[in-house]
Structure formats: structure tokens, C-alpha cells
Amino acid sequence: MNPDTAELVIAERGEPALARAVVPLADAARPPAIAAGLPRSAAALRAALSRARADPARRLAVRDSWRALWSSRVLVWAAVGVTLATYGFGPTRHAFNPRGLTRGFGWLGDALAAPAARWDASWYLVIAHYGYRPDLGAFTSSRDAFFPLYPLGLRALAAVGLPLVLGGVLLSTVSLGLSLYGIHRLTTLELGGSRAVAWRRFAARAGGSSPREVARLAVLAAAFAPMAFFLSAVYSESLYLALSVGLFYAARRGRFAVVGVLAALAGATRSAGLVLIVPALILYLYGPRADRPPDFARARGLALRYRPRRDILWFGLAPAGLVAYMLYLGAAGGDALAPFHAQAVWGRHFAGPYVAAWDGMRAAFAGAHQLVSMQQSHAYFAVGGESPFIASEHNLVLAAFLVAAIVATIGVLRTLPFAYGAYLITALALPLSYPVTTQPLMSLPRFLVVLFPLPMWLAAWLSAHPRARAPALICSVALLAFCSAQFATWHWVA
């Protein structure tokens, strides 16, 4: 079922629910609760800005994050603008392009929406506009794979008068800005910590690079990553990134009530949100923590360094977001277990823990064989109806991202506190255990873009290899521009 066809089926049945569903959210009156909350939110924002101006470290983090944010987004929209002016909008994909939600805004409006409203963005827009409608069964079951917090954010912004696409770009971009600020603060915290022995070796090899310089590089690496265009698109990636970075920072500061709330929100944002409980518990029990000294300073191996206290109960909030989503689906006439079945709807199947890594390398080898053979009449692997050459190129690119992720994960385990490496290992379990038959590693680059320990490690590595900084950043910028243009013209990128 395509995202814009379920409601058409309802219309053919003559169900009156459609008349209520299709009322544009932008035309709805501003709810009094939202209007009343705006002054309080503005006051809280002003207070936060005042604190940032008073702290030199926070001022630096704000400055570096802001520069990376606006320059990277200008690059994305400029690259897409040049591509559209030169080649047009690319192939028409009406199945993923509901009029009035992702297009139909005039040439300029469609061009501005192009870097943001493509592929899965249409599902978020449809959910924000029509809802999940689990009572329609198979007609709308594909929507259950998209968790509700991001579409709820779109609805809230639409309720105060913003068009859905603009609201999505605003929500994603603000979340990205908060994420970059958090990455800067976390990098400075870890590099400047007394236990950051491996980081200090990096700094010594780099000729005394300061923690703040490495933090600046981490922010640049995150903002200009090849797949970072997703972070300002109508996707949940940037919201999840902001929540996960905030959770780590709160755990490092010992604010575990905040950790529990952020874990619950992350669980309502993406299916992988629940894995954040693993690194949070590691930080709680083993540290490093800034709130108090260890209870067992000389603990070794698996022995606990921090004795559990009453504040560990906050971790019980972690599954609340997912549970609330399941209860809603069940109460609305659908399947409460749909979030666990959603992967099958999209062609994913459980192949075993991390088995997709092996399958992906085999697919890449077969793809190389296909390209070397220079013929398309016979395919050496399942291609799913697309060109064998295109499928081969995709599998080779995906395998390259997998190799890079493995190298970077090893680097994170060697240089950052163990909780960061544990987060990578558990977060990669979903894409590497549920492959797609034709492309076992499908969407892996998009999964990687939210794993913030990767740019943190890359920044440390670049600080130790100053000659590699400029080539690495130039290559990343070029790939970001290229992938943004591909995405905007309806080519499958990740």
C-alpha cells in the first residue's frame, strides 16, 4: 500500500472518516495549550542562551555548532538547486510522492522541498496528515514501521500554522543543531577527562591538539558526513540523534531522571531507541561519571565501580515510549505487536545476529563479479527486478560503508569509554540482523549517520593525522553534495 492510496480506498468505500482526515492540519486553530506554552518555552530558551553566553566552553560549542549547521545546510540546498536547474527533478515517483504533501507547491516550492521530502519522508508526512489508521489493517500496516514521536512533532508544528514540509525541515534542523552542540560538549568532556588515556595519546601524536579543536572536528565530521542530508530532511534521524546525544551527556553528568525520559522518547522515535538503555546502564554501573566518585575505585574486570542506588529506578521509563505506541495501536483497532512485525512488511527478515554483515560482503563480491563480467543478461545474485549493474553498485557501496563502520567501531572501543563502543555494537544489531534479500545491507549508511561516536572517533583520528584532515573533509563535502543531489532527484541513496 502506497502512502497516498489508503485514504483513496476509504473514499471509494464512502466512509465519512475521510472528510475529517483530509482537513489540512495547517488550517486547524492553534490549540490553547500550545499557545499558552509558547511564552514559557521562549523564556526557557532565553535563560538557556544566557547561560551559554556566560560560559566560555558553551559559547565555543554554540559558535562551532552554528557554523557547521548553517554551512552544511547551505551546501545541501545549493547542491540540490544546481542539480535541479541542470537536470530537472528526475524520474517521477508518484507512488512515493503524494501531491499536496511532497509536491504541488510550484516550481520554487518543489525545488526547496526536494532535499527534504523524498522517499520515507512521504510516510512521515502522510502519518502526520492522516494518522496511522490501524483499523484499516493491511491497507495501512506499512505505516506502523514509522514510530510516532516525529509525526507528532510535525502535527504540533502544523497546528500553529506551519506547512508540514516546512515544519519537518524546522524540526529536523533544530534537532541537528542541538545534536551538534551535544557532540561538541561530549567530545570536550571525554577528551579532557582524567581517564581519557587513549585520547591523550592521540593528542600527543597530533602535536598537542586541544580537546576543543577535536570537538570542532567532530562537529564538522557529523554535519558534513556523506549521508548528513538526512539530518535536515523530513526523517526522524536528527530527532533520534539529538535524544541519544542528550542521553549520553545526561548519563555522564549523573542525571538519570533525564536519562529515563530521553530513553522513553527515543523508544517512541525509532525501533532502535531501546538499545540506548545498554550504554546508559554501563555508564551508571561502570562510569565514567561526573556526579560522584566511584564506590569501588579499585574494581577490575566486570566488578561494579558504582553501587546501584534508588535513582536506577529511572531506567524503568526506557520502554514507556514503545509501550505507549503499542497500546495506541491496539486501542485503535490494530495489532499492538505491529512494531515487531513491521520489518517483515518492508522485506526484512531475521537471519541471525549480525549475519547480514556476511551476506552483505557476499553480495558485494557477487556485484564485483557482475561488473567485471560486463553483461546484464545473467545476474549472479538476486536483483529484485532492477538493473544488475545498479544493484551491484549499491551492494559495493554498502559494503564499503560496512568496512568503514567496522574500522571506526574498533577505533571507538580503543579510544572512548566502553559505553560508546557498546552502543555501536548494539545499535548495529538491527540493520545487521535483518537483511533485505536483494541488498542485505540496505539503509546501513542511514543507520550509521546517527551513531555519533563515529564522528567523535574520526575527529580524534584526524587530530592525530593532520595531513589527512583536508583530504578527508573535502571528500566528505563532495560526497554530501553528490548524495544530496541524488536523493533530491529520486535516486535511491541509502
C-alpha positions as CSV (number, residue, x, y, z in Angstrom):
1,M,0.0,0.0,0.0
2,N,1.5,3.3,-1.1
3,P,1.4,6.2,1.4
4,D,-1.1,8.2,-0.6
5,T,-3.5,5.5,-1.6
6,A,-5.1,4.1,1.6
7,E,-7.3,7.2,2.0
8,L,-8.4,6.9,-1.6
9,V,-9.6,3.4,-0.8
10,I,-11.6,4.8,2.0
11,A,-13.1,7.4,-0.3
12,E,-14.2,4.7,-2.7
13,R,-16.0,3.0,0.2
14,G,-17.7,6.3,1.0
15,E,-16.5,6.3,4.7
16,P,-17.2,9.6,6.4
17,A,-13.9,9.4,8.3
18,L,-12.1,10.6,5.2
19,A,-13.8,14.0,5.4
20,R,-12.3,14.5,8.8
21,A,-8.9,13.0,8.0
22,V,-8.1,15.2,5.0
23,V,-8.6,18.6,6.7
24,P,-5.2,20.3,6.3
25,L,-3.6,20.5,9.7
26,A,-2.3,23.9,8.8
27,D,-5.8,25.2,8.7
28,A,-6.6,24.0,12.3
29,A,-6.9,26.5,15.0
30,R,-4.0,26.8,17.4
31,P,-4.8,24.8,20.5
32,P,-4.9,26.9,23.6
33,A,-2.5,24.7,25.4
34,I,0.1,25.2,22.7
35,A,-0.4,28.9,22.6
36,A,-0.2,29.2,26.4
37,G,3.1,27.2,26.4
38,L,4.9,29.3,23.8
39,P,5.8,32.2,26.2
40,R,7.1,29.7,28.8
41,S,9.2,28.0,26.1
42,A,10.6,31.3,24.9
43,A,11.5,32.2,28.5
44,A,13.3,28.9,28.9
45,L,15.1,29.4,25.6
46,R,16.3,32.9,26.7
47,A,17.5,31.5,30.0
48,A,19.5,28.7,28.2
49,L,21.1,31.3,25.9
50,S,22.0,33.5,28.8
51,R,23.8,30.5,30.5
52,A,25.6,29.7,27.2
53,R,26.9,33.2,26.9
54,A,28.2,33.2,30.4
55,D,30.3,30.0,30.0
56,P,33.2,30.2,27.5
57,A,33.1,26.5,26.8
58,R,29.4,26.7,26.0
59,R,30.0,29.8,23.8
60,L,32.6,27.9,21.8
61,A,30.3,24.9,21.4
62,V,27.4,27.2,20.2
63,R,29.7,29.0,17.8
64,D,31.3,25.9,16.3
65,S,27.9,24.1,16.1
66,W,26.2,27.0,14.5
67,R,28.9,27.4,11.8
68,A,28.8,23.7,11.0
69,L,25.0,23.7,10.9
70,W,24.4,26.6,8.5
71,S,27.3,25.9,6.2
72,S,26.4,22.2,5.8
73,R,22.7,23.0,5.1
74,V,23.7,25.7,2.6
75,L,25.8,23.1,0.8
76,V,22.9,20.7,0.7
77,W,20.4,23.1,-0.7
78,A,22.9,24.7,-3.1
79,A,23.9,21.3,-4.5
80,V,20.3,20.3,-5.0
81,G,19.4,23.7,-6.5
82,V,22.2,23.4,-9.1
83,T,21.3,19.8,-9.9
84,L,17.6,20.7,-10.4
85,A,18.4,23.7,-12.6
86,T,20.6,21.5,-14.7
87,Y,18.8,18.1,-14.9
88,G,15.3,18.7,-13.5
89,F,13.5,16.7,-10.9
90,G,14.5,13.3,-12.1
91,P,12.1,10.3,-12.6
92,T,8.6,10.8,-11.4
93,R,7.8,8.5,-8.5
94,H,4.1,9.2,-7.8
95,A,3.9,6.1,-5.6
96,F,6.1,7.9,-3.0
97,N,5.1,11.4,-3.9
98,P,1.6,12.4,-2.7
99,R,0.5,15.7,-4.1
100,G,-0.1,18.4,-1.6
101,L,2.4,16.8,0.9
102,T,5.7,16.4,-1.0
103,R,4.9,18.3,-4.2
104,G,2.4,20.7,-5.8
105,F,4.0,23.9,-4.3
106,G,5.0,25.5,-7.6
107,W,8.4,25.1,-9.2
108,L,10.3,27.1,-6.5
109,G,8.4,25.4,-3.6
110,D,9.0,21.9,-5.1
111,A,12.7,22.8,-5.5
112,L,13.0,23.9,-1.9
113,A,11.3,20.8,-0.7
114,A,13.4,18.5,-2.9
115,P,16.3,18.0,-0.3
116,A,13.7,17.2,2.4
117,A,10.6,15.4,1.1
118,R,11.7,12.2,-0.6
119,W,11.2,8.5,-0.1
120,D,10.4,7.7,3.5
121,A,9.6,11.4,4.2
122,S,6.3,10.9,2.5
123,W,5.3,8.3,5.1
124,Y,6.0,10.7,7.9
125,L,4.0,13.4,6.1
126,V,1.1,11.0,5.5
127,I,1.1,9.8,9.1
128,A,1.2,13.4,10.3
129,H,-1.7,14.3,8.0
130,Y,-4.0,11.3,8.1
131,G,-2.8,9.4,11.1
132,Y,-1.9,5.7,11.4
133,R,-5.4,4.3,10.8
134,P,-4.6,0.8,12.2
135,D,-8.3,0.0,11.9
136,L,-7.8,-0.4,8.1
137,G,-5.5,-3.4,8.5
138,A,-3.3,-4.3,5.6
139,F,-4.1,-1.0,3.8
140,T,-2.1,1.0,6.3
141,S,0.1,-1.6,8.0
142,S,3.2,-0.2,6.3
143,R,2.9,2.9,8.4
144,D,3.5,1.0,11.7
145,A,7.2,0.8,10.9
146,F,7.4,4.6,11.4
147,F,7.4,5.4,15.1
148,P,5.1,8.2,16.4
149,L,7.2,10.9,18.1
150,Y,8.4,12.6,14.9
151,P,5.0,12.7,13.2
152,L,3.5,14.0,16.4
153,G,6.1,16.8,16.2
154,L,5.0,17.6,12.7
155,R,1.4,17.7,13.8
156,A,2.2,20.1,16.6
157,L,4.0,22.5,14.3
158,A,1.2,22.2,11.7
159,A,-1.2,23.1,14.5
160,V,0.5,26.5,14.9
161,G,0.3,27.3,11.2
162,L,3.4,25.8,9.6
163,P,3.1,23.7,6.4
164,L,4.1,20.1,7.0
165,V,7.2,20.0,4.9
166,L,8.5,23.3,6.4
167,G,7.7,22.1,9.9
168,G,9.6,18.9,9.2
169,V,12.6,20.8,8.0
170,L,12.5,23.1,11.0
171,L,12.1,20.2,13.5
172,S,15.0,18.2,11.9
173,T,17.3,21.2,11.6
174,V,16.7,22.4,15.1
175,S,17.3,18.8,16.3
176,L,20.5,18.7,14.2
177,G,21.7,21.9,15.8
178,L,21.1,20.5,19.3
179,S,22.9,17.3,18.3
180,L,26.0,19.1,17.1
181,Y,26.1,21.2,20.3
182,G,25.9,18.0,22.3
183,I,28.6,16.2,20.3
184,H,30.9,19.2,20.8
185,R,30.3,19.1,24.6
186,L,30.6,15.3,24.8
187,T,33.9,15.3,22.8
188,T,35.4,18.0,25.0
189,L,34.2,16.2,28.1
190,E,35.7,12.8,27.1
191,L,39.0,14.2,25.7
192,G,39.5,16.4,28.7
193,G,38.7,13.7,31.3
194,S,41.3,12.3,33.6
195,R,40.6,8.7,32.3
196,A,40.9,9.6,28.6
197,V,44.4,8.0,28.3
198,A,43.9,6.8,24.7
199,W,42.6,10.2,23.7
200,R,45.7,11.9,25.3
201,R,47.9,9.6,23.2
202,F,46.0,10.9,20.1
203,A,46.5,14.5,21.3
204,A,50.2,13.9,21.9
205,R,50.7,12.5,18.4
206,A,48.8,15.4,17.0
207,G,51.3,17.8,18.4
208,G,49.2,18.9,21.4
209,S,45.7,19.3,19.7
210,S,43.4,20.7,22.3
211,P,40.1,19.0,23.3
212,R,38.2,22.0,21.8
213,E,39.9,21.5,18.4
214,V,39.0,17.9,18.3
215,A,35.4,18.8,19.3
216,R,35.3,21.2,16.4
217,L,36.5,18.5,14.0
218,A,33.8,16.1,15.5
219,V,31.1,18.6,14.8
220,L,32.3,19.1,11.2
221,A,32.6,15.4,10.6
222,A,29.0,14.9,11.8
223,A,27.5,17.9,9.9
224,F,29.3,17.1,6.6
225,A,29.0,13.3,6.7
226,P,28.1,11.9,3.2
227,M,24.6,11.0,4.5
228,A,24.1,14.1,6.6
229,F,21.4,15.4,4.3
230,F,19.0,13.1,6.1
231,L,19.5,15.2,9.2
232,S,17.6,18.1,7.7
233,A,15.1,16.1,5.7
234,V,11.6,15.0,6.9
235,Y,13.1,12.0,8.6
236,S,13.3,11.1,12.3
237,E,17.1,10.7,12.1
238,S,18.0,14.1,13.6
239,L,15.4,13.9,16.4
240,Y,16.8,10.5,17.4
241,L,20.3,11.8,17.2
242,A,19.5,14.7,19.5
243,L,17.8,12.4,22.0
244,S,20.7,9.9,22.0
245,V,23.4,12.6,22.4
246,G,21.4,14.2,25.2
247,L,21.0,10.8,26.9
248,F,24.8,10.2,26.9
249,Y,25.5,13.7,28.2
250,A,22.9,13.4,30.9
251,A,24.3,9.9,31.9
252,R,27.9,11.3,32.0
253,R,26.6,14.1,34.4
254,G,24.7,11.6,36.6
255,R,21.2,13.0,35.7
256,F,19.4,9.7,35.4
257,A,15.9,11.1,35.6
258,V,16.7,12.9,32.4
259,V,18.2,9.7,31.0
260,G,15.0,7.8,31.7
261,V,12.8,10.4,30.0
262,L,15.1,10.7,26.9
263,A,15.3,6.9,26.6
264,A,11.5,6.8,26.6
265,L,11.3,9.5,23.9
266,A,14.0,7.7,21.8
267,G,11.9,4.5,22.0
268,A,9.0,6.4,20.6
269,T,11.1,7.7,17.8
270,R,12.8,4.7,16.3
271,S,12.8,0.9,16.8
272,A,16.5,1.1,17.8
273,G,15.7,3.5,20.6
274,L,15.5,0.8,23.2
275,V,19.2,-0.1,22.8
276,L,20.2,3.2,24.4
277,I,19.5,1.5,27.8
278,V,22.6,-0.6,27.3
279,P,25.2,2.2,27.2
280,A,23.2,4.1,29.8
281,L,23.4,1.2,32.3
282,I,27.1,0.8,31.6
283,L,27.7,4.4,32.4
284,Y,25.6,4.1,35.5
285,L,27.4,1.0,36.8
286,Y,30.9,1.5,35.4
287,G,31.3,5.1,34.5
288,P,32.9,7.4,33.8
289,R,30.5,9.7,35.7
290,A,30.9,13.3,36.7
291,D,28.4,13.4,39.5
292,R,30.3,11.4,42.2
293,P,33.5,9.4,42.6
294,P,33.3,5.5,42.2
295,D,32.2,3.5,45.2
296,F,34.8,0.8,44.3
297,A,37.8,2.8,43.0
298,R,40.0,-0.3,42.5
299,A,37.4,-2.5,40.8
300,R,38.7,-4.5,37.9
301,G,37.2,-6.5,35.1
302,L,33.4,-6.9,35.4
303,A,33.3,-5.8,39.0
304,L,31.0,-2.8,39.5
305,R,32.5,0.6,40.1
306,Y,29.3,2.2,41.2
307,R,26.8,0.7,43.7
308,P,23.2,0.8,42.4
309,R,21.1,3.4,44.3
310,R,17.4,4.4,44.1
311,D,18.0,6.5,41.0
312,I,18.4,3.3,39.0
313,L,14.6,3.1,39.0
314,W,14.5,5.9,36.4
315,F,15.7,3.3,33.8
316,G,12.2,1.8,34.1
317,L,11.0,4.6,31.9
318,A,13.0,3.4,29.0
319,P,10.3,1.2,27.4
320,A,7.5,3.7,28.1
321,G,7.6,5.2,24.6
322,L,7.3,1.9,22.8
323,V,4.7,0.6,25.2
324,A,2.5,3.7,24.7
325,Y,2.8,3.2,20.9
326,M,1.7,-0.4,21.2
327,L,-1.2,0.5,23.4
328,Y,-2.4,3.1,20.9
329,L,-2.3,0.7,18.0
330,G,-4.2,-1.9,20.0
331,A,-6.8,0.5,21.2
332,A,-7.3,2.0,17.7
333,G,-8.3,-1.4,16.3
334,G,-4.9,-2.6,15.0
335,D,-2.3,-5.0,16.1
336,A,-0.4,-4.0,19.3
337,L,2.6,-6.1,18.2
338,A,2.8,-4.4,14.8
339,P,6.1,-2.6,15.7
340,F,7.7,-6.0,16.0
341,H,6.2,-7.2,12.7
342,A,6.9,-4.1,10.7
343,Q,10.3,-5.2,9.4
344,A,8.6,-8.1,7.5
345,V,6.3,-5.6,5.8
346,W,9.3,-3.9,4.3
347,G,11.0,-7.1,3.1
348,R,13.4,-7.6,6.0
349,H,13.8,-10.9,7.8
350,F,15.7,-12.1,10.8
351,A,18.8,-14.0,9.5
352,G,20.6,-14.3,12.8
353,P,22.7,-11.9,14.9
354,Y,24.9,-9.8,12.5
355,V,24.5,-12.4,9.7
356,A,23.7,-9.5,7.3
357,A,27.4,-8.4,7.5
358,W,28.5,-11.7,5.9
359,D,25.6,-11.6,3.5
360,G,26.5,-8.1,2.5
361,M,30.1,-9.0,1.8
362,R,29.0,-11.9,-0.3
363,A,26.6,-9.6,-2.2
364,A,29.4,-7.2,-2.8
365,F,31.7,-9.9,-4.1
366,A,28.9,-11.1,-6.5
367,G,28.4,-7.5,-7.5
368,A,32.0,-7.1,-8.4
369,H,31.8,-10.3,-10.4
370,Q,28.7,-8.8,-12.2
371,L,30.5,-5.6,-13.1
372,V,33.7,-7.3,-14.3
373,S,31.6,-9.7,-16.5
374,M,30.3,-6.6,-18.4
375,Q,27.0,-8.3,-19.2
376,Q,23.4,-7.9,-17.9
377,S,21.7,-10.9,-19.4
378,H,22.6,-13.0,-16.4
379,A,22.6,-11.9,-12.8
380,Y,25.0,-13.6,-10.3
381,F,22.7,-12.7,-7.4
382,A,19.0,-11.8,-6.7
383,V,18.5,-8.3,-8.0
384,G,14.8,-7.7,-7.3
385,G,13.8,-6.5,-10.8
386,E,16.3,-3.7,-11.1
387,S,19.4,-3.5,-13.3
388,P,22.1,-5.9,-12.2
389,F,24.7,-3.2,-12.7
390,I,22.8,-0.8,-10.4
391,A,22.2,-3.4,-7.8
392,S,25.9,-4.4,-8.0
393,E,27.0,-0.8,-7.5
394,H,24.6,-0.4,-4.5
395,N,26.0,-3.6,-2.8
396,L,29.6,-2.5,-3.3
397,V,28.9,0.9,-1.8
398,L,27.0,-0.6,1.1
399,A,29.9,-3.0,1.8
400,A,32.3,-0.1,1.8
401,F,30.2,1.6,4.5
402,L,30.2,-1.6,6.4
403,V,34.0,-1.9,6.3
404,A,34.4,1.7,7.4
405,A,31.9,1.2,10.2
406,I,33.9,-1.8,11.5
407,V,37.1,0.1,11.4
408,A,35.6,3.0,13.2
409,T,33.9,0.8,15.8
410,I,37.3,-0.7,16.7
411,G,38.7,2.8,16.9
412,V,35.8,3.8,19.3
413,L,36.4,0.8,21.5
414,R,40.1,1.7,21.7
415,T,39.8,5.4,22.4
416,L,36.4,6.2,24.0
417,P,34.8,4.8,27.2
418,F,33.4,1.4,26.7
419,A,29.8,2.6,26.8
420,Y,30.3,4.3,23.4
421,G,31.6,1.1,21.8
422,A,28.8,-0.9,23.4
423,Y,26.3,1.5,21.9
424,L,27.6,1.0,18.4
425,I,27.6,-2.8,18.7
426,T,24.1,-3.0,20.0
427,A,22.7,-0.3,17.6
428,L,24.1,-2.1,14.6
429,A,22.4,-5.3,15.6
430,L,19.1,-4.3,13.9
431,P,20.4,-3.5,10.4
432,L,23.0,-6.3,10.5
433,S,20.5,-9.0,11.7
434,Y,17.5,-8.1,9.5
435,P,18.8,-8.1,5.9
436,V,16.8,-7.5,2.7
437,T,17.3,-10.3,0.3
438,T,18.4,-8.3,-2.7
439,Q,20.5,-5.8,-0.7
440,P,21.5,-7.3,2.6
441,L,22.9,-4.0,3.9
442,M,20.1,-1.7,2.6
443,S,19.9,1.6,4.5
444,L,23.1,0.9,6.5
445,P,24.6,4.3,5.7
446,R,21.5,6.0,7.0
447,F,21.7,3.9,10.2
448,L,25.3,5.0,10.6
449,V,24.7,8.7,10.3
450,V,23.0,8.8,13.8
451,L,25.8,6.9,15.6
452,F,27.6,9.9,17.0
453,P,30.6,8.1,18.5
454,L,31.8,7.6,14.9
455,P,32.5,11.3,14.1
456,M,33.9,11.6,17.6
457,W,36.5,8.9,16.9
458,L,37.1,10.3,13.4
459,A,37.9,13.7,14.9
460,A,40.4,12.1,17.2
461,W,42.0,10.2,14.4
462,L,42.2,13.3,12.2
463,S,43.7,15.3,15.0
464,A,46.5,12.7,15.2
465,H,46.9,12.8,11.4
466,P,46.8,16.5,10.4
467,R,47.8,15.7,6.8
468,A,44.6,13.7,6.4
469,R,42.3,16.4,7.6
470,A,41.9,18.5,4.5
471,P,41.5,15.5,2.1
472,A,39.1,13.8,4.4
473,L,36.9,16.8,4.8
474,I,37.0,17.7,1.1
475,C,36.0,14.1,0.2
476,S,33.2,14.2,2.7
477,V,31.9,17.5,1.5
478,A,31.9,16.3,-2.1
479,L,30.1,13.1,-1.2
480,L,27.5,15.0,0.8
481,A,26.8,17.3,-2.2
482,F,26.6,14.3,-4.6
483,C,24.3,12.2,-2.3
484,S,22.1,15.2,-1.6
485,A,21.6,15.7,-5.4
486,Q,20.9,12.0,-5.9
487,F,18.3,11.9,-3.1
488,A,16.5,15.1,-4.3
489,T,16.2,13.6,-7.8
490,W,14.5,10.4,-6.6
491,H,17.5,8.2,-6.8
492,W,17.9,5.6,-4.0
493,V,20.9,6.6,-1.9
494,A,20.7,4.5,1.3
